Amino acid sequence: MLILRLILESFRFAWNALRMNLLRTVLSLLGVTIGIFAIIAVFTLVDSLEKNIKESFSFLGAGVIYVEKWPYTPDANGEYKWWDFMSRPNASYNEYKFLQANLKHQSGIAIFAVRSNITIKRKNNSISEVDLRGSSFGYSDIFEINITRGRYFTRTEVESGRNVVILGNNLGQNLFPNEDPVGKEVKMSGLKFMVIGVLKKEGESFLGTPSNDDTAIIPYNSFRKLYQTGTGAINEIGSSIGIKGYDADVGLVELENEITGLMRTRRGLKPREDDSFALNRPEAIANVIGGVFDVFGVAGWIIGGFSILVGGFGIANIMFVSVKERTNIIGIQKSLGAKNYFILFQFLFEAIFLSVIGGAAGLILVLLITFIPIGNLEVVLSLKNIVLGLGVSAGIGTVSGIIPAALAARLDPVIAIRSN
């Protein structure tokens, strides 16, 4: 009850200070408002950028390790030895079958290859610059395949290399504007393929990374009829073996070690020889992105820190004036039995309330930014940043109000009552 009484009374005094001296209080709180706005605006933009960029790489899958020829990132020394990577063999279909038979820590495995800029025809309609993707049966275990019409491949269709295709949403709409594509035929590289499914529309990502809207997916063995791949040769269209692990990061480490051992055995590498393959994880790209955005976060703290420092002095000034104006009231409260801690917390809570009001104003300004359209960037003020903004405001109020509150608590009641 005492705490509740303190909070209500402090809120009343803070509101009176804001109402009676509106201009002075607003100007004093402006530093906190600008500081919180600067910090939270930077964090909100950074978080939104990071989220949108990571979502742009969602086509790589989550919790997936790729066995490939080229690594995504440089080595520990910052070198990218492309001259060595160029001579590596591509991942082969036989290596995929070997890993599929021997891996114990995987929850899904697939081999796939991509050929860009192909043309798909349907009677008099044709679409160029299409990405043709050949994939094995487990492809749907690695990636999210949302089919709105039709179905996915059967195991028999994949293993036998049937000429069937799943079209991206844009391809289905443009090739078959007034009819259902399922069951109809399209032509690619001189061969006819029957459409068995159409994918859900994904839309354009923030970075314009590949989406399935302009992609055609066919069985991997059908893809091999059209293009040389899957043999492991250096100059063929490179295939990737995607292996999905379990959710726990420890499980992915175990999977990575298991893949390394099996691939080295399969390729007959000696103990001192370097790996002739790369194990790529999308998390590596995410870590690089996260490191870049950490720098922006530090910049936000520096920019906002100066404004908050000014705001803190403003709140301290308000509290010193408040103590001066209410010295007589403090003396009366003490003469009626109010303890020092009651007076201390009364003024301290008042400083916190004033600071939080300034911080809340800054958060409202950030919220207004989220309604401004910025291309494909979706800006969202997260609950984490709201709590951070209010927490920093409360902290500044505590630091700024502690000295005035302590002075008020230590006033002699007799002297305080006699003051004007």
C-alpha positions in Angstrom: 0.0 0.0 0.0 2.8 2.4 0.9 4.5 1.8 -2.5 1.2 2.4 -4.3 0.7 5.6 -2.3 4.2 6.8 -3.2 3.7 6.0 -6.9 0.3 7.8 -7.1 1.5 10.8 -5.2 4.7 11.1 -7.3 2.6 10.7 -10.5 0.3 13.6 -9.2 3.4 15.8 -8.5 4.9 15.0 -11.9 1.7 15.8 -13.7 1.4 19.1 -11.8 5.0 20.0 -12.7 4.2 19.2 -16.4 0.9 21.1 -16.3 1.9 24.2 -14.3 5.3 24.7 -16.1 4.5 23.2 -19.5 7.1 25.1 -21.5 9.9 24.6 -19.0 9.2 20.9 -18.5 8.8 20.2 -22.3 12.1 22.0 -23.1 13.8 20.1 -20.3 12.5 16.7 -21.4 13.3 17.4 -25.1 16.8 16.1 -24.6 15.5 12.7 -23.4 12.9 12.6 -26.2 15.5 13.3 -28.9 18.0 10.9 -27.3 15.5 8.0 -27.0 14.3 8.8 -30.6 17.8 8.7 -31.9 18.8 5.4 -30.2 15.5 3.5 -30.8 15.1 4.9 -34.4 18.6 3.6 -35.2 17.9 0.2 -33.5 14.5 -0.1 -35.2 16.0 0.6 -38.6 18.9 -1.7 -38.0 16.7 -4.5 -36.7 14.3 -4.1 -39.6 17.2 -4.0 -42.2 18.8 -7.1 -40.6 15.4 -8.9 -40.5 14.6 -8.1 -44.1 18.0 -9.0 -45.3 18.0 -12.3 -43.5 14.5 -13.0 -44.9 15.9 -12.3 -48.3 18.3 -15.2 -47.8 15.5 -17.5 -46.6 15.7 -19.2 -50.0 18.8 -20.9 -48.6 16.8 -22.7 -46.0 17.2 -22.8 -42.2 19.4 -25.3 -40.4 20.8 -26.6 -43.7 24.4 -27.5 -44.6 25.4 -27.4 -48.3 28.1 -29.6 -49.8 29.4 -27.5 -52.6 32.5 -26.5 -54.6 32.7 -22.9 -53.6 32.6 -21.6 -50.0 30.3 -18.6 -49.1 32.9 -16.7 -47.0 36.7 -16.3 -46.8 38.7 -18.5 -44.5 39.8 -17.6 -41.0 42.7 -15.4 -42.4 40.3 -13.4 -44.6 41.5 -15.0 -47.8 39.3 -16.4 -50.5 41.5 -18.8 -52.5 39.4 -19.0 -55.7 42.4 -20.4 -57.6 42.3 -23.5 -55.4 38.5 -23.7 -55.3 38.3 -23.6 -59.1 40.1 -27.0 -59.4 37.7 -28.7 -57.1 35.2 -31.3 -58.4 31.5 -30.5 -58.2 29.3 -32.5 -55.9 28.1 -35.6 -57.7 24.9 -37.6 -57.7 26.8 -40.7 -56.4 28.1 -38.7 -53.5 24.5 -37.6 -52.7 23.4 -41.3 -52.7 26.4 -42.2 -50.5 25.6 -39.5 -48.0 21.9 -40.4 -48.0 22.8 -44.0 -47.2 25.3 -43.2 -44.4 24.4 -40.0 -42.6 22.8 -40.5 -39.2 22.3 -37.0 -38.0 20.2 -35.6 -40.9 16.5 -35.0 -41.1 16.5 -34.4 -44.9 18.8 -34.5 -47.8 18.6 -33.5 -51.5 20.7 -32.7 -54.5 19.8 -29.9 -56.8 21.2 -27.8 -59.7 20.1 -24.6 -61.4 20.3 -23.4 -64.9 19.4 -19.7 -65.4 18.0 -17.8 -68.4 16.1 -20.6 -70.0 12.9 -20.1 -72.1 9.6 -21.9 -71.4 7.0 -22.1 -74.1 3.2 -22.8 -74.1 1.7 -22.6 -77.6 2.1 -19.0 -78.6 3.2 -17.8 -75.1 6.9 -17.9 -74.1 8.8 -16.6 -71.1 12.6 -16.1 -71.0 15.0 -15.6 -68.2 13.5 -18.4 -66.2 15.5 -20.3 -63.5 15.2 -24.0 -64.1 15.9 -26.1 -61.0 16.4 -29.8 -61.0 15.9 -31.4 -57.6 15.7 -34.8 -56.0 12.8 -36.1 -54.0 14.0 -34.8 -50.6 14.0 -31.2 -51.8 10.7 -30.5 -50.1 12.3 -31.6 -46.8 15.0 -28.9 -47.2 13.0 -26.0 -48.5 9.5 -24.8 -47.9 7.5 -25.7 -51.0 4.0 -24.2 -50.9 1.9 -25.6 -53.7 -1.4 -23.8 -54.3 -2.6 -26.0 -57.1 -1.6 -29.6 -58.0 0.9 -31.6 -56.1 4.6 -32.3 -55.5 6.7 -35.0 -57.3 6.3 -38.6 -56.4 9.4 -40.7 -55.7 8.8 -42.7 -58.8 8.7 -39.5 -61.0 12.0 -38.3 -59.5 13.9 -41.6 -59.7 12.8 -42.4 -63.2 13.3 -38.8 -64.5 9.8 -38.2 -65.7 9.1 -35.0 -67.7 7.0 -33.3 -65.1 7.3 -29.7 -63.8 6.2 -27.5 -60.9 5.8 -23.8 -62.1 6.4 -20.7 -60.1 3.3 -18.5 -59.6 4.3 -15.9 -62.2 5.0 -18.6 -64.8 1.7 -20.2 -64.2 -0.3 -17.0 -64.5 1.6 -15.8 -67.6 1.7 -19.0 -69.5 -1.9 -20.0 -68.6 -3.7 -16.7 -68.2 -7.3 -18.0 -68.4 -6.9 -21.7 -67.5 -5.6 -24.1 -64.8 -2.0 -25.1 -65.7 -2.2 -28.5 -63.9 -2.3 -31.3 -66.5 -1.2 -29.1 -69.4 2.1 -29.2 -71.2 5.0 -26.7 -71.6 8.1 -27.0 -73.7 11.7 -26.5 -72.4 14.9 -27.1 -74.4 12.9 -29.0 -77.0 11.3 -31.4 -74.5 7.6 -31.4 -73.4 6.9 -31.3 -69.6 3.5 -31.9 -68.0 2.6 -29.3 -65.3 1.7 -31.1 -62.0 1.7 -28.1 -59.6 1.9 -24.3 -59.2 3.7 -22.6 -56.3 2.2 -20.0 -54.0 3.2 -16.4 -54.8 6.2 -15.2 -52.8 6.7 -11.7 -54.0 9.9 -9.7 -54.3 12.3 -9.7 -51.4 14.1 -6.7 -49.9 17.4 -7.4 -51.7 15.7 -8.9 -54.8 17.2 -12.3 -54.0 15.8 -15.3 -55.9 12.2 -16.3 -55.3 10.3 -19.2 -56.7 7.8 -17.0 -58.6 9.9 -17.2 -61.8 11.3 -20.7 -61.2 10.4 -24.0 -62.7 11.3 -27.1 -60.7 11.8 -30.5 -62.4 13.1 -33.9 -61.1 16.9 -34.0 -60.9 17.2 -36.9 -63.3 15.1 -35.0 -65.8 17.4 -32.0 -65.4 20.3 -34.4 -66.2 18.7 -35.2 -69.5 19.0 -31.6 -70.5 22.4 -30.5 -69.0 25.6 -32.2 -67.9 25.6 -32.3 -64.1 25.9 -34.6 -61.2 29.0 -36.4 -62.5 31.5 -34.4 -60.3 33.3 -33.0 -63.4 34.9 -29.6 -62.9 33.3 -27.8 -65.8 29.8 -29.1 -65.6 26.8 -27.2 -64.1 27.5 -27.4 -60.4 25.2 -29.3 -58.1 24.7 -28.7 -54.4 23.8 -31.3 -51.8 21.6 -29.8 -49.1 21.4 -31.6 -45.8 19.0 -30.5 -43.1 20.0 -31.0 -39.5 18.0 -30.9 -36.3 17.1 -27.6 -34.7 19.8 -27.6 -32.0 23.0 -26.0 -33.0 25.0 -28.8 -31.4 23.2 -31.2 -33.8 24.4 -29.2 -36.8 28.0 -29.3 -35.5 27.7 -33.1 -35.2 26.2 -33.2 -38.7 29.0 -31.0 -40.1 31.6 -33.3 -38.6 29.9 -36.4 -39.9 29.6 -34.9 -43.5 33.3 -33.9 -43.4 34.4 -37.5 -42.5 32.2 -39.2 -45.0 33.1 -36.8 -47.9 36.8 -37.2 -47.2 36.4 -40.9 -47.2 34.4 -40.9 -50.4 36.9 -38.7 -52.2 39.9 -40.7 -50.8 41.6 -37.7 -49.2 44.7 -38.4 -47.1 44.9 -37.1 -43.5 47.2 -34.1 -44.4 45.3 -33.1 -47.6 42.9 -30.2 -47.4 39.1 -30.7 -48.0 38.3 -30.6 -51.7 34.7 -29.4 -50.9 33.0 -26.6 -49.0 30.4 -27.0 -46.3 28.3 -23.9 -46.4 25.8 -22.7 -43.8 23.5 -19.8 -44.3 24.2 -18.8 -40.7 27.7 -17.7 -41.9 26.1 -15.0 -44.1 23.8 -14.0 -41.2 26.8 -13.6 -38.9 28.6 -11.3 -41.3 25.4 -9.2 -41.7 25.0 -9.1 -37.9 28.6 -7.9 -37.4 28.0 -5.0 -39.8 24.8 -3.9 -38.1 26.5 -4.1 -34.6 28.5 -1.0 -35.8 25.3 0.9 -36.5 24.0 0.0 -33.1 27.1 1.5 -31.4 26.7 4.6 -33.6 23.1 4.9 -32.4 24.2 4.8 -28.7 26.8 7.5 -29.3 24.4 9.8 -31.2 21.6 9.4 -28.7 23.9 9.4 -25.7 24.8 13.1 -26.0 21.1 14.0 -26.3 20.2 11.9 -23.3 23.0 13.5 -21.3 21.5 16.9 -22.0 18.1 15.5 -21.1 19.4 14.1 -17.8 20.7 17.5 -16.8 17.3 19.0 -17.7 15.4 16.6 -15.5 17.9 17.2 -12.6 17.2 20.9 -13.0 13.4 20.4 -12.9 13.8 18.3 -9.7 16.1 20.9 -8.0 13.5 23.6 -8.7 10.7 21.2 -7.6 12.5 20.6 -4.2 12.9 24.4 -3.8 9.3 25.1 -4.5 8.0 22.3 -2.2 10.4 22.8 0.7 7.6 24.0 2.9 5.4 21.0 2.0 8.3 18.6 2.7 8.7 20.2 6.2 5.0 19.7 6.9 5.1 16.0 5.7 8.2 15.3 7.9 6.5 17.0 11.0 3.5 14.7 10.5 5.8 11.6 10.6 6.9 11.1 7.0 10.2 9.1 6.9 13.2 10.2 4.9 12.8 7.2 2.5 9.2 8.3 1.8 10.4 11.8 0.7 13.3 10.3 -1.2 11.2 7.9 -3.2 8.5 10.5 -3.8 10.9 12.8 -5.6 12.8 9.9 -7.3 9.6 8.4 -8.7 8.6 11.9 -9.9 12.0 12.2 -11.8 11.4 8.7 -13.3 7.9 9.5 -14.4 9.0 12.7 -16.1 11.9 10.9 -17.9 9.6 8.1 -19.0 7.2 10.7 -20.4 10.0 12.1 -22.5 11.1 8.7 -23.6 7.5 7.7 -24.5 7.4 10.8 -26.7 10.5 9.7 -28.5 9.0 6.2 -29.0 5.9 7.7 -30.5 8.1 9.6 -33.0 9.8 6.3 -33.9 6.4 4.6 -34.3 5.4 7.3 -36.8 8.5 6.5 -38.8 7.2 2.9 -39.2 4.2 4.2 -41.2 6.5 5.9 -43.8 6.9 3.6 -46.9 10.6 2.9 -47.6 10.5 0.7 -50.8 10.4 -3.0 -49.9 11.8 -2.4 -46.4 9.3 -3.3 -43.7 10.1 -1.2 -40.6 8.7 -2.5 -37.4 9.1 -1.1 -33.8 9.6 -4.3 -31.8 8.6 -4.9 -28.2 12.3 -5.3 -27.4 13.1 -1.8 -28.5 10.0 -0.3 -26.7 11.1 -1.9 -23.5 14.7 -0.7 -24.1 13.5 2.8 -24.7 11.4 2.9 -21.6 14.1 1.2 -19.6 16.8 3.7 -20.6 14.3 6.6 -19.9 13.7 5.2 -16.4 17.4 4.8 -15.8 18.1 8.4 -16.8 15.3 9.5 -14.5 16.8 7.6 -11.6 20.3 9.0 -12.1 19.0 12.5 -12.7 16.7 12.5 -9.7 18.7 10.7 -7.1 20.7 13.8 -5.9 17.7 16.2 -5.7 15.6 13.4 -4.0 18.4 12.8 -1.4 18.6 16.6 -0.7 14.9 16.7 -0.1 15.0 13.7 2.2 17.7 15.2 4.3 16.0 18.6 4.9 15.4 19.5 8.6 11.6 19.7 9.1 11.7 22.9 11.2 13.9 24.8 8.8 11.8 23.5 5.9 8.5 24.6 7.4 9.9 28.2 8.0 11.1 28.5 4.4 9.1 30.6 1.9 
